Every structure is written in C-alpha cells, then in structure tokens.
Amino acid sequence: MATAIGSSYLTLLDYIKREKPGGGIDSIVEVLAATNPIVNDANVMEGNLTTGHRSTQRATLPSGTWRKLNHGVAASKSTTVQRDDACGLLEAYSEADTAVANLGGNAAAFRASEDDAYIAGLSSDCATAIFYGNQGTDPEQMHGLSPRYNSTTGDYGSQIIDAGGSGSDNTSVWLITWGEKTCSMIYPKASKAGLTSQDLGEVTSVDSSGNMHQVFRTHFVWNLGMALLDYRYNIRICNIDVSDLMADASAGTDLMDKMLRAYYARPSDGLANLGKTYWYTNKTIAMYLHMQAQNKANVNLTLANPSGDPMVSFLGAPIHVCDNLLSTESAVS
C-alpha cells in the first residue's frame, strides 16, 4: 500500500512523545497537527550538521559487461554527490496586555487562547515554506519544494508533469513521499525538534509612541528545514490553470489523468517501508477533483472513514487539502 508506515518513520508528534520535554510543548504540537495536517504527515529527523543536514545521494549506478570467454571485464563503480540542506529560524512573540488578560480572573486561559492563534499562524508559515520557501531569494528561510522542482528541463524535470496552463493563475498538485530515505523535515544537530515556547512572564513593553505598559510575553522558536534524500519520490503536477477547470474535464486539466501519470512517475509504486505518500492540493482543486470523479467512471478515487473522519484517497494515497498551495503560481517551463 502507498500509505505503509516504515519502522523508522517518525513524525513531530512521535518526537515529542519520546523526548517528553514538559511544559506547554505537548499541547503546542497537538494544536499544530490540528491546524495543518502536513505537520502531522511529515517525517522529522535530526540533521547531521549544526546548521542542517548533509546527505549523500547516488548519482550513477555501476554497469556490468557481457564477457566473452577468455576475456576479462573492466571494473565499474557507482558515483555519489553530497548536498547540504540548511535550516531556517522561524520566531514570534505573543504579547497580552496584563489588564486585558486579567479580566475575568483567568489570565492563563486568556494567554493560552492567544498563544494558540500564534501557533496556528506559525504552522501556516511552515506549510507555506514547505512549498515555496526559497533560500536563493530569502536566505533566512528554509528551502522548500517549488524552487527545487521549478524547471521541466532541470535536474528534477523528470518528476514534473506539465498540465499546460499559462499566465499567473496556476496551481500545483504534489505527490510527496515522506521518509528518512525520501523527503524529510529536519532540525539542526543537537537541538530540539519542533516548535518550542518560553513563557517570559510579565514584562514592560513600549508602544509605538514610546509609552510603557505591562504585558505577558511568550517567545516561540522553530528551527526547521527540509532534506531531499531522493528527489524521484516527489512529483509536481504544475501549470494547472484554475480558470480553465471544468467539472466534467471536457476542457482544462483532467486532474485524475495527470495524477495517474504522477503516481507512476515514481521509481516504484510499492513503497514497502520507505515512508508515507500523500497528495496535497488546495481546496479549489480538491473540489474539482471530486466533481470530475462524479462525472466519469472512476475506481481510483475512494472515500473511507478510518478514524471517524472522511478520508478521500487516490490510488491508495490520502488527499490532504492544504490552502497554502496558491492559485496564483506563475507557469513553470
């Protein structure tokens, strides 16, 4: 099955359970998972560098020789390349005026509700960076997927499926296999996984006019990046022109056709214990995909309720809606 879990597949929730850091971290991770499913999907591993992770990837395979009797064969070998992936530092401060927080006599509950909003915001920032973070233009960020899979004739061009759209009203569908051998979120060596928070207590804040007032302050820090261990297990269906989509796929992109091609663009559809595979779309594409499925004979799009919640899958891989995927992408060429 495409969704098989490997023995070494660890999510952020797994790390928190193992580390048992105490404080408010457990609840933070639960909020992250609830506000953005990709946080709960992604494999997470500790990098081997203090700034990120260095991976060694196979570039070429050795070849054999058909030997003639009484003749020798030349030695051959594989070649490898090393790639470094750096982490970015995502931070925020939550502040609540003490006079407001103390109304009702439960400052802790008020602060928790405010902090949850910051956690949801940082989760959205993380999801956006997974897809669009570009250290080439913003070196302080993590490096995401789109800048890597950005050319049909580039290094990863074989894993890009062009849906034919043009202009700047395009979007993408991603097929991502998370795992320590494929694609993984990373955190720096000897640091802590995930979003951490520090209650700084009551401090004096200065407003824009230079006047002081007392606030409760919380500091959030998330040191994260992405390591691409095997680019072949991620597929981008790009140039999906949103304005051309049709419910019956009579014009515009036939979503299931492109997704079928993406599924078989990977080296293998039998993932064994490599990790987990998911589709990621925004809500608009998810809606059109559902409508197109209703308008044709289809056995590849399925609906199940494994834990009481409906789960739509295509060829066994769950489809997760991620609104951080834009409908304003420029055409990839």
C-alpha positions as CSV (number, residue, x, y, z in Angstrom):
1,M,0.0,0.0,0.0
2,A,1.2,3.5,-0.7
3,T,0.5,4.6,2.8
4,A,2.6,1.9,4.6
5,I,4.5,3.2,7.6
6,G,8.2,2.4,7.8
7,S,9.7,1.4,11.1
8,S,11.9,4.4,11.1
9,Y,9.2,6.9,10.0
10,L,9.0,9.5,12.8
11,T,6.6,12.5,12.9
12,L,6.9,15.5,15.1
13,L,4.3,14.0,17.4
14,D,6.5,10.9,17.8
15,Y,9.5,13.0,18.7
16,I,7.6,14.9,21.3
17,K,6.3,11.7,22.9
18,R,9.9,10.3,23.0
19,E,11.5,13.5,24.4
20,K,8.8,14.3,26.9
21,P,10.0,17.9,27.2
22,G,7.3,19.0,29.6
23,G,5.9,22.5,29.8
24,G,3.4,23.5,27.1
25,I,5.1,21.7,24.3
26,D,2.8,18.7,24.1
27,S,-0.3,20.9,23.7
28,I,1.5,23.0,21.1
29,V,2.2,20.1,18.9
30,E,-1.4,18.9,19.1
31,V,-2.6,22.4,18.0
32,L,-0.1,22.3,15.1
33,A,-1.4,19.0,13.9
34,A,-5.0,20.1,14.2
35,T,-4.4,23.4,12.2
36,N,-2.3,21.9,9.5
37,P,-2.3,18.2,8.6
38,I,1.1,18.4,6.7
39,V,2.8,18.9,10.1
40,N,1.4,15.6,11.2
41,D,2.3,13.9,7.9
42,A,5.9,14.9,7.5
43,N,8.8,12.7,8.6
44,V,11.1,14.5,11.0
45,M,14.8,13.7,11.7
46,E,17.7,15.3,13.4
47,G,20.2,16.8,11.0
48,N,23.9,15.8,11.0
49,L,25.1,19.4,10.8
50,T,24.6,22.2,13.4
51,T,23.1,24.2,10.5
52,G,21.0,21.4,8.9
53,H,21.8,18.2,7.1
54,R,24.3,16.8,4.6
55,S,23.0,13.8,2.5
56,T,24.9,11.6,0.2
57,Q,22.9,10.7,-2.9
58,R,23.6,8.1,-5.6
59,A,24.3,9.8,-8.9
60,T,25.0,6.8,-11.2
61,L,24.9,3.1,-10.9
62,P,27.6,0.6,-11.9
63,S,27.1,-1.3,-15.1
64,G,28.0,-4.9,-16.0
65,T,29.8,-6.2,-19.1
66,W,28.8,-9.2,-21.2
67,R,32.0,-11.2,-21.1
68,K,33.5,-13.2,-23.8
69,L,35.2,-16.5,-22.9
70,N,38.9,-16.0,-22.2
71,H,38.4,-12.2,-22.0
72,G,38.2,-10.0,-18.9
73,V,35.9,-7.2,-18.0
74,A,36.6,-3.7,-16.8
75,A,35.9,-2.7,-13.2
76,S,33.0,-0.2,-12.7
77,K,31.6,1.8,-9.8
78,S,28.7,4.0,-8.8
79,T,29.1,7.7,-8.2
80,T,27.6,9.9,-5.5
81,V,27.0,13.5,-4.8
82,Q,26.6,15.3,-1.5
83,R,24.0,18.0,-0.9
84,D,23.6,20.3,2.1
85,D,20.2,21.5,3.3
86,A,20.2,24.4,5.7
87,C,17.5,25.1,8.4
88,G,15.8,28.4,8.8
89,L,14.8,30.0,12.1
90,L,11.1,30.9,12.5
91,E,10.3,33.1,15.6
92,A,7.4,35.1,17.0
93,Y,6.5,36.8,20.3
94,S,3.0,36.8,21.7
95,E,2.0,39.7,24.0
96,A,-1.1,40.2,26.0
97,D,-1.8,43.4,27.9
98,T,-1.9,42.3,31.6
99,A,-5.0,44.5,32.2
100,V,-6.9,42.6,29.5
101,A,-5.6,39.2,30.4
102,N,-6.6,39.6,34.0
103,L,-10.2,40.4,33.1
104,G,-12.4,37.5,34.3
105,G,-9.8,36.3,36.7
106,N,-8.2,33.7,34.4
107,A,-5.2,35.2,32.8
108,A,-3.7,31.7,32.0
109,A,-6.7,30.7,29.9
110,F,-6.7,34.1,28.0
111,R,-3.0,33.7,27.3
112,A,-3.4,30.1,26.1
113,S,-6.1,31.2,23.6
114,E,-3.9,34.0,22.3
115,D,-0.9,31.6,22.0
116,D,-3.0,29.1,20.1
117,A,-3.5,31.8,17.4
118,Y,0.2,32.3,17.1
119,I,0.8,28.6,16.9
120,A,-1.7,28.3,14.0
121,G,0.0,31.2,12.3
122,L,3.4,29.7,12.6
123,S,2.0,26.4,11.3
124,S,0.7,28.2,8.3
125,D,4.1,29.9,7.8
126,C,5.7,26.4,8.0
127,A,3.4,24.9,5.4
128,T,4.0,27.9,3.0
129,A,7.7,27.4,3.4
130,I,7.5,23.7,2.7
131,F,6.0,24.5,-0.8
132,Y,7.5,27.9,-1.6
133,G,10.5,28.7,0.8
134,N,13.4,29.8,-1.4
135,Q,16.8,30.3,0.2
136,G,18.0,31.7,-3.2
137,T,15.9,34.8,-2.7
138,D,15.4,34.7,1.1
139,P,18.4,33.0,2.6
140,E,17.0,33.2,6.2
141,Q,14.2,30.8,5.2
142,M,14.1,27.0,4.8
143,H,14.4,25.8,1.2
144,G,11.1,24.3,0.0
145,L,9.8,22.2,-2.8
146,S,8.8,24.6,-5.6
147,P,12.3,26.1,-6.0
148,R,13.7,22.6,-6.5
149,Y,11.1,21.4,-8.8
150,N,11.0,24.6,-10.9
151,S,12.0,23.5,-14.4
152,T,10.8,20.8,-16.7
153,T,14.3,20.6,-18.2
154,G,16.2,21.0,-14.8
155,D,17.7,18.3,-12.6
156,Y,14.3,17.2,-11.3
157,G,12.5,17.8,-14.6
158,S,11.6,14.1,-14.9
159,Q,9.4,14.5,-11.8
160,I,7.4,17.4,-13.1
161,I,4.2,16.9,-15.0
162,D,3.0,19.9,-17.1
163,A,-0.7,20.5,-17.1
164,G,-0.4,23.0,-19.9
165,G,-1.5,26.2,-18.1
166,S,0.0,29.6,-18.7
167,G,-0.1,33.1,-17.2
168,S,-0.2,33.5,-13.4
169,D,-3.4,31.8,-12.3
170,N,-1.9,28.4,-12.0
171,T,-1.7,26.0,-9.1
172,S,0.1,22.6,-8.4
173,V,-0.8,19.2,-7.0
174,W,2.0,17.5,-5.2
175,L,2.6,13.8,-4.5
176,I,5.1,13.6,-1.7
177,T,6.6,10.5,0.0
178,W,7.8,11.4,3.5
179,G,10.5,9.2,4.9
180,E,14.2,9.3,6.0
181,K,15.2,7.9,2.6
182,T,13.0,10.2,0.5
183,C,11.9,13.6,1.9
184,S,12.1,14.7,5.5
185,M,11.8,17.8,7.6
186,I,14.9,18.3,9.6
187,Y,16.1,20.2,12.7
188,P,19.8,21.1,13.5
189,K,22.1,18.6,15.2
190,A,21.9,18.5,19.0
191,S,18.8,20.8,19.0
192,K,15.1,20.2,19.8
193,A,12.5,19.0,17.3
194,G,9.5,21.2,16.6
195,L,8.1,24.5,17.8
196,T,9.2,25.4,21.3
197,S,7.8,28.1,23.6
198,Q,9.2,30.1,26.5
199,D,6.9,31.9,29.0
200,L,8.8,35.2,29.6
201,G,6.2,36.2,32.2
202,E,5.2,39.8,32.9
203,V,7.5,42.3,31.2
204,T,7.4,46.0,30.2
205,S,6.5,46.8,26.6
206,V,6.9,50.1,24.8
207,D,4.3,51.1,22.3
208,S,4.7,53.0,19.0
209,S,4.5,56.3,20.9
210,G,7.3,55.4,23.3
211,N,4.9,54.8,26.2
212,M,5.2,51.8,28.5
213,H,2.7,49.2,29.7
214,Q,2.8,45.8,31.2
215,V,2.3,42.6,29.1
216,F,2.5,38.9,29.4
217,R,5.0,37.7,26.8
218,T,5.6,34.3,25.2
219,H,8.5,33.5,22.8
220,F,8.1,30.9,20.1
221,V,11.1,29.4,18.2
222,W,11.0,26.8,15.4
223,N,14.3,25.8,13.8
224,L,13.4,23.7,10.7
225,G,14.4,22.8,7.2
226,M,13.8,20.2,4.6
227,A,16.2,17.5,3.3
228,L,15.5,15.9,-0.1
229,L,17.1,12.5,0.1
230,D,15.6,11.0,-3.1
231,Y,14.0,13.5,-5.4
232,R,12.3,10.8,-7.5
233,Y,9.6,10.2,-4.9
234,N,8.2,13.7,-5.1
235,I,6.1,14.6,-8.1
236,R,4.8,18.1,-9.0
237,I,1.8,18.5,-11.3
238,C,2.2,22.1,-12.2
239,N,0.6,24.7,-14.6
240,I,-3.0,23.7,-13.6
241,D,-4.9,26.7,-14.9
242,V,-7.6,27.3,-12.3
243,S,-9.8,29.4,-14.6
244,D,-9.9,26.6,-17.2
245,L,-11.0,23.8,-14.9
246,M,-14.3,22.0,-15.8
247,A,-16.4,19.8,-13.7
248,D,-16.5,17.1,-16.5
249,A,-12.9,17.6,-17.5
250,S,-14.1,18.4,-21.1
251,A,-11.7,21.3,-21.1
252,G,-8.7,22.4,-19.0
253,T,-6.9,19.9,-16.8
254,D,-8.1,16.3,-16.4
255,L,-6.9,16.0,-12.9
256,M,-7.2,12.3,-12.5
257,D,-5.3,11.7,-15.7
258,K,-2.4,13.9,-14.5
259,M,-2.5,12.3,-11.0
260,L,-2.4,8.8,-12.6
261,R,0.7,9.9,-14.6
262,A,2.3,11.3,-11.4
263,Y,1.7,8.1,-9.5
264,Y,3.6,6.1,-12.0
265,A,6.3,8.7,-12.4
266,R,7.9,7.5,-9.2
267,P,10.5,4.7,-9.4
268,S,8.1,2.3,-7.7
269,D,4.5,2.2,-6.6
270,G,5.4,-0.4,-3.9
271,L,6.8,1.8,-1.2
272,A,7.4,-1.0,1.3
273,N,8.8,0.6,4.4
274,L,10.1,3.8,2.8
275,G,7.6,6.1,4.4
276,K,4.1,7.6,3.7
277,T,2.8,9.0,0.5
278,Y,0.2,11.8,0.3
279,W,-1.4,14.1,-2.3
280,Y,-1.5,17.8,-1.5
281,T,-4.0,20.1,-3.2
282,N,-5.7,23.4,-2.3
283,K,-9.5,23.4,-1.7
284,T,-10.3,24.5,-5.2
285,I,-8.5,21.6,-6.8
286,A,-10.0,19.1,-4.3
287,M,-13.5,20.3,-5.2
288,Y,-12.9,20.0,-9.0
289,L,-11.3,16.6,-8.5
290,H,-14.4,15.4,-6.7
291,M,-16.6,16.8,-9.4
292,Q,-14.6,15.2,-12.2
293,A,-14.7,11.9,-10.4
294,Q,-18.5,12.1,-10.3
295,N,-18.7,12.8,-14.0
296,K,-16.8,9.7,-15.2
297,A,-16.4,6.0,-14.4
298,N,-13.8,6.0,-11.7
299,V,-12.5,3.4,-9.3
300,N,-9.3,5.2,-8.2
301,L,-10.8,7.9,-6.0
302,T,-12.1,6.4,-2.8
303,L,-13.8,7.6,0.4
304,A,-13.1,5.9,3.7
305,N,-13.6,6.6,7.4
306,P,-10.6,5.0,9.2
307,S,-11.0,7.0,12.4
308,G,-14.4,8.5,12.1
309,D,-13.3,11.3,9.8
310,P,-13.9,11.0,6.0
311,M,-10.6,10.4,4.1
312,V,-10.5,10.8,0.3
313,S,-7.7,8.8,-1.4
314,F,-6.5,8.4,-5.0
315,L,-4.8,5.1,-5.8
316,G,-4.5,4.5,-2.0
317,A,-2.7,7.7,-1.2
318,P,-4.7,10.1,1.0
319,I,-5.6,13.5,-0.4
320,H,-4.9,16.3,2.0
321,V,-6.2,19.8,1.5
322,C,-3.6,22.5,2.1
323,D,-4.7,26.0,1.4
324,N,-1.1,27.3,1.5
325,L,-0.9,26.0,-2.1
326,L,-1.6,29.1,-4.2
327,S,-3.8,29.5,-7.2
328,T,-1.5,32.4,-8.4
329,E,1.6,30.4,-9.4
330,S,3.5,31.6,-12.5
331,A,3.8,29.0,-15.3
332,V,6.7,26.5,-14.9
333,S,8.7,26.0,-18.0
